[in-house]
């Protein structure tokens, strides 16, 4: 008996909704990364992008445990001398909570072309409303 290998052309993608309200950001990001990668599917193939679409709602209500709000920083560098920009997560969660959630999920995806393509299927929204109701997404509960 031969091993089944999924093909990118035959993968049917579904839509899922994750509610981040009152849940730790890392737990939500880990669940989203698993679904985006397709590791929850029985036909998962490591070298094929067989993941699904994920919608995360209530990103501003995700919690950071411990002292992460004060001690954790989002850092980026322009490439020029003195071009380091730092933003504390307290400020980031107050101004752009969807960016904080996207960064958490992208960090849990593989850092290659499959991970980059998977990240494009992530949709993060502030608040309980999203614009993808036409796709009939299925709600998933996070433990």
SELO-840219 format. One record per residue: x, y, z of N, C-alpha, C, O in turn. Coordinates in steps of 0.1 Angstrom, whole numbers, padded with zeros to 4 digits, always signed. Example, Ala and Ser with C-alpha at 12.3 -4.5 7.8 and 13.67 -1.06 7.14 Angstrom:
<nodes>
+0132-0057+0078+0123-0045+0078+0132-0033+0078+0142-0033+0085
+0128-0022+0071+0137-0011+0071+0129+0000+0079+0134+0011+0080
</nodes>
This chain:
<nodes>
+0008-0012+0000+0000+0000+0000+0009+0012+0000+0019+0013+0008
+0006+0022-0009+0014+0034-0010+0008+0045-0001-0003+0045+0003
+0017+0054+0003+0013+0066+0011+0006+0076+0003+0011+0079-0008
-0005+0081+0008-0012+0092+0001-0005+0105+0002-0001+0109+0013
-0003+0112-0009+0003+0125-0010-0007+0135-0015-0012+0133-0026
-0010+0145-0008-0020+0155-0012-0014+0163-0023-0002+0165-0024
-0023+0168-0032-0018+0177-0043-0024+0191-0041-0036+0192-0036
-0017+0201-0044-0022+0215-0041-0034+0218-0049-0042+0226-0045
-0036+0212-0061-0047+0215-0069-0060+0209-0064-0071+0214-0066
-0059+0198-0057-0071+0191-0052-0075+0194-0038-0085+0189-0033
-0068+0203-0031-0071+0207-0017-0083+0216-0017-0083+0227-0024
-0093+0212-0010-0105+0221-0008-0104+0228+0006-0102+0222+0016
-0104+0241+0005-0102+0249+0017-0115+0254+0023-0124+0259+0016
-0116+0252+0036-0128+0257+0044-0124+0269+0052-0112+0273+0052
-0134+0276+0057-0132+0288+0065-0135+0285+0080-0146+0279+0082
-0127+0290+0089-0129+0288+0103-0129+0301+0110-0121+0310+0106
-0136+0303+0121-0136+0315+0129-0131+0311+0143-0136+0302+0149
-0122+0319+0148-0117+0317+0162-0120+0330+0169-0117+0341+0164
-0126+0329+0181-0129+0341+0190-0118+0342+0200-0116+0333+0208
-0111+0353+0200-0099+0355+0209-0103+0362+0222-0094+0364+0230
-0116+0365+0224-0120+0372+0236-0117+0364+0249-0122+0353+0251
-0109+0370+0258-0106+0364+0270-0097+0352+0270-0095+0346+0280
-0090+0350+0259-0081+0338+0258-0067+0343+0256-0065+0354+0250
-0057+0336+0260-0043+0340+0258-0040+0341+0243-0043+0332+0235
-0032+0351+0240-0029+0353+0226-0021+0342+0220-0024+0338+0208
-0012+0336+0227-0004+0324+0222-0013+0312+0219-0010+0305+0210
-0023+0310+0228-0032+0298+0225-0040+0300+0212-0041+0291+0204
-0045+0312+0210-0052+0315+0198-0043+0314+0186-0047+0309+0176
-0031+0319+0187-0022+0319+0176-0017+0305+0173-0016+0302+0161
-0016+0297+0183-0012+0283+0180-0023+0275+0173-0020+0267+0164
-0035+0277+0177-0047+0271+0171-0048+0275+0156-0050+0267+0147
-0046+0288+0154-0047+0294+0141-0036+0289+0132-0038+0285+0120
-0024+0288+0137-0012+0283+0129-0014+0268+0125-0011+0265+0114
-0020+0260+0134-0022+0246+0131-0032+0245+0119-0030+0237+0110
-0043+0253+0120-0053+0252+0109-0048+0258+0096-0050+0253+0085
-0040+0269+0097-0035+0275+0085-0025+0266+0078-0024+0266+0065
-0018+0258+0085-0008+0249+0080-0015+0236+0075-0009+0230+0065
-0026+0233+0080-0033+0221+0076-0030+0208+0084-0033+0197+0079
-0024+0210+0095-0019+0198+0103-0031+0191+0110-0029+0180+0115
-0042+0197+0110-0054+0191+0116-0061+0181+0106-0070+0173+0110
-0057+0181+0094-0063+0173+0084-0056+0159+0083-0044+0158+0085
-0064+0148+0080-0058+0135+0079-0049+0134+0067-0040+0125+0067
-0051+0142+0056-0043+0141+0044-0032+0151+0044-0027+0154+0033
-0028+0156+0056-0017+0165+0057-0004+0160+0050+0000+0149+0053
+0002+0168+0042+0014+0165+0035+0024+0177+0038+0021+0188+0034
+0036+0174+0043+0044+0185+0047+0049+0195+0036+0050+0207+0039
+0051+0189+0024+0056+0198+0013+0045+0204+0005+0048+0211-0005
+0032+0202+0009+0021+0208+0001+0014+0217+0010+0011+0215+0022
+0010+0229+0005+0002+0238+0013-0013+0234+0013-0020+0236+0003
-0017+0227+0023-0030+0221+0024-0038+0227+0036-0047+0220+0042
-0036+0239+0039-0042+0246+0050-0055+0252+0047-0059+0252+0035
-0062+0258+0057-0075+0264+0055-0074+0279+0058-0064+0284+0061
-0086+0286+0056-0087+0300+0059-0091+0302+0074-0099+0294+0079
-0085+0312+0081-0088+0314+0095-0092+0329+0097-0085+0338+0092
-0103+0331+0104-0107+0344+0107-0106+0345+0122-0112+0337+0130
-0099+0355+0127-0098+0357+0142-0105+0370+0145-0102+0381+0140
-0115+0369+0154-0123+0381+0158-0120+0384+0172-0114+0376+0180
-0123+0396+0177-0121+0401+0190-0106+0401+0193-0102+0397+0205
-0097+0405+0184-0083+0405+0187-0079+0414+0198-0069+0412+0205
-0086+0425+0200-0083+0434+0211-0086+0429+0224-0081+0434+0234
-0094+0418+0225-0097+0412+0238-0089+0401+0242-0091+0394+0253
-0079+0397+0234-0069+0386+0237-0061+0391+0249-0057+0403+0249
-0057+0382+0257-0049+0386+0269-0035+0382+0268-0032+0371+0262
-0026+0389+0274-0012+0385+0275-0010+0383+0290-0012+0391+0298
-0005+0371+0293-0003+0367+0307+0010+0372+0313+0019+0376+0305
+0011+0372+0326+0023+0377+0332+0026+0392+0330+0016+0400+0330
+0038+0396+0329+0042+0410+0327+0045+0413+0312+0053+0422+0309
+0039+0405+0303+0043+0407+0289+0038+0421+0284+0045+0426+0275
+0028+0427+0289+0024+0440+0284+0034+0450+0286+0036+0459+0278
+0042+0449+0298+0052+0459+0300+0066+0455+0295+0074+0463+0291
+0069+0442+0295+0082+0437+0292+0085+0433+0278+0096+0432+0273
+0074+0430+0270+0075+0425+0257+0075+0437+0247+0067+0446+0249
+0084+0437+0237+0085+0447+0227+0083+0442+0213+0088+0431+0210
+0077+0449+0204+0077+0446+0190+0088+0455+0184+0088+0467+0185
+0098+0449+0178+0110+0456+0173+0111+0454+0158+0109+0443+0153
+0114+0465+0151+0117+0464+0137+0129+0473+0134+0131+0483+0141
+0136+0470+0123+0148+0478+0119+0147+0482+0105+0144+0474+0096
+0150+0495+0102+0149+0500+0088+0161+0496+0080+0160+0496+0068
+0172+0492+0086+0184+0488+0079+0195+0499+0080+0206+0497+0076
+0191+0511+0084+0200+0522+0085+0205+0523+0100+0200+0517+0109
+0216+0530+0101+0222+0531+0114+0212+0539+0123+0207+0549+0119
+0210+0533+0135+0200+0540+0144+0186+0538+0140+0177+0545+0145
+0183+0528+0131+0170+0527+0126+0161+0517+0134+0151+0511+0128
+0164+0514+0146+0156+0504+0154+0144+0511+0160+0145+0522+0166
+0132+0506+0157+0120+0511+0163+0114+0501+0172+0114+0489+0169
+0111+0505+0184+0105+0496+0194+0092+0501+0199+0090+0513+0201
+0082+0492+0200+0069+0495+0205+0066+0485+0216+0066+0473+0214
+0062+0490+0228+0058+0482+0239+0045+0475+0235+0036+0482+0229
+0042+0463+0240+0030+0456+0236+0018+0462+0243+0007+0460+0238
+0019+0470+0253+0008+0477+0259+0003+0487+0249-0009+0489+0247
+0012+0494+0243+0009+0504+0232+0004+0497+0220-0006+0502+0214
+0010+0486+0216+0006+0479+0204-0008+0473+0205-0016+0474+0196
-0011+0468+0217-0025+0462+0219-0035+0473+0219-0047+0471+0216
-0031+0485+0224-0041+0496+0224-0043+0502+0211-0054+0507+0208
-0033+0502+0202-0034+0509+0189-0037+0499+0177-0046+0502+0169
-0029+0488+0177-0031+0479+0165-0031+0464+0171-0021+0457+0169
-0042+0460+0177-0042+0446+0182-0042+0436+0171-0038+0425+0173
-0047+0439+0159-0047+0430+0148-0032+0427+0143-0029+0416+0139
-0023+0437+0144-0009+0435+0141-0003+0425+0151+0005+0417+0147
-0006+0427+0164+0000+0419+0174-0004+0404+0172+0004+0395+0173
-0017+0402+0168-0021+0388+0166-0015+0382+0153-0011+0371+0153
-0014+0390+0143-0008+0385+0131+0007+0381+0133+0012+0371+0128
+0014+0390+0141+0028+0386+0144+0029+0374+0152+0038+0366+0149
+0020+0371+0161+0020+0359+0169+0018+0347+0160+0025+0337+0162
+0009+0348+0151+0006+0336+0142+0017+0334+0132+0021+0323+0130
+0022+0345+0126+0033+0343+0116+0045+0337+0123+0053+0330+0116
+0048+0340+0135+0059+0334+0142+0058+0319+0144+0068+0313+0146
+0046+0314+0144+0044+0300+0146+0043+0292+0133+0042+0280+0133
+0043+0299+0121+0043+0293+0108+0057+0290+0104+0066+0297+0109
+0059+0281+0095+0073+0279+0090+0078+0291+0082+0070+0298+0076
+0090+0294+0084+0096+0305+0078+0102+0302+0064+0114+0302+0061
+0093+0298+0055+0096+0295+0041+0084+0299+0032+0075+0306+0037
+0084+0295+0020+0074+0299+0010+0060+0294+0014+0050+0300+0012
+0059+0282+0020+0046+0276+0024+0041+0284+0036+0029+0287+0036
+0049+0288+0045+0045+0297+0056+0040+0310+0052+0030+0315+0057
+0047+0316+0042+0043+0329+0037+0030+0329+0030+0021+0338+0031
+0027+0318+0022+0015+0316+0015+0003+0313+0025-0008+0318+0023
+0007+0306+0036-0003+0303+0046-0008+0315+0053-0019+0317+0057
+0002+0324+0056-0001+0337+0063-0011+0346+0055-0018+0354+0062
-0012+0344+0042-0021+0353+0035-0036+0348+0037-0045+0356+0034
-0038+0336+0042-0051+0332+0045-0056+0335+0059-0067+0331+0063
-0048+0343+0066-0052+0347+0079-0059+0361+0079-0054+0370+0073
-0071+0362+0084-0078+0374+0085-0081+0378+0100-0087+0370+0107
-0076+0389+0104-0078+0393+0118-0086+0405+0119-0084+0415+0111
-0096+0405+0128-0105+0417+0130-0106+0421+0144-0105+0413+0153
-0107+0434+0146-0109+0440+0159-0125+0441+0160-0131+0446+0152
-0130+0435+0171-0144+0435+0173-0150+0421+0168-0143+0413+0163
-0163+0420+0171-0169+0407+0168-0174+0405+0154-0179+0394+0150
-0174+0416+0146-0179+0415+0132-0167+0412+0122-0156+0417+0124
-0170+0405+0112-0161+0403+0101-0168+0403+0088-0180+0403+0087
-0160+0405+0077-0166+0407+0064-0166+0394+0055-0168+0395+0043
-0165+0383+0061-0165+0370+0054-0176+0361+0057-0175+0349+0057
-0188+0367+0059-0200+0359+0062-0204+0351+0050-0210+0340+0052
-0201+0355+0038-0205+0348+0026-0198+0335+0024-0203+0326+0017
-0187+0333+0031-0179+0321+0030-0185+0310+0040-0180+0299+0039
-0194+0314+0048-0200+0305+0058-0189+0298+0067-0188+0286+0066
-0182+0306+0074-0171+0300+0083-0177+0292+0095-0188+0295+0100
-0170+0282+0099-0174+0274+0110-0166+0279+0122-0154+0281+0122
-0174+0281+0133-0168+0285+0146-0161+0274+0153-0166+0262+0153
-0149+0276+0158-0141+0266+0165-0138+0271+0179-0135+0283+0181
-0140+0262+0189-0137+0266+0203-0123+0262+0206-0118+0252+0203
-0116+0271+0213-0102+0269+0217-0102+0265+0232-0109+0271+0240
-0094+0255+0234-0094+0250+0248-0084+0258+0256-0082+0255+0268
</nodes>
